[in-house]
Amino acid sequence: MMAAIDHLPFIVGSYAAAFVVIAALVAWVTIDFRAQRRALADLEMHGLTRRSAGGPAQRSIEGAKEKA
């Protein structure tokens, strides 16, 4: 039991470091997601749409495929 107590600072430090790294990654992904969502909304506000939205461009492509 005494040997485990000798390593306790290393073990606690390792868990703390892992927690900090994971928390930083989660924060980074969350911040980037919000920035990308704002950028996408800005583009859509200026008239650009996503291909996955199924807007007029998507319908014209599907129409061209049907004619071919």
CORMO-V866271 format. One record per pair of residues at least 24 apart in sequence whose ideal C-beta (glycine too) atoms are under 10 Angstrom apart, sorted by the first residue. I is the first residue (numbers start at 1). J is the second residue. If there is no record, write none. Layout:
I:J
I:J
This chain:
none
